Amino acid sequence: MSRRWLRGLPLAAALTAALVAGCAQFAPQPPTATRPQPAPAPASAPEARRPAPPIKSTKPLPIPERPLAVKTECSYRDDVGTEGRLVLDVQASRVQRFWSQVDMGSKGRCSFDLAAFRQTAFMPTPTLVAGACTVRMWEQGDQVTVSYQNCASQCSPGAHEYLWPTLVSRKTGTCR
């Protein structure tokens, strides 16, 4: 049994020495010389007065409360093959000319002519009505939207389900 105790002695001595060394106090070291940090540059006057950037919103732009004015004759073709043509002239929210034809290939065609409609609203969105079909126009930013609602009577059977609004650029007069 004594041999076994002697084999563990070096380990016990090492642990005791480590414990005693951990409790010992060290003499404080003199502080080392440190390089002085450069002072931060003062903010320049224009930087300090610059306003915070505007917060971008994901909400659509509000419809302005002003008379709509847009004039265009345009045509477009999208990636899925829908072709459209639009003649539109709106002055002071009064629709002077409106003719639209949207051809959706095998899905059908929709045609709109101002002669079949009557204008029921002027501000903020000019609205044309023919039976259940309602055509509304409004501006958002640099675009004017022409939307079609419940217009099955103006379309070949089933085509109204594929009819999307027409967007007109106010700057260039192009549509899509």
Disulfide bonds with the S-S distance in Angstrom:
Cys74-Cys175 2.21
Cys110-Cys155 1.96
Cys133-Cys151 2.03
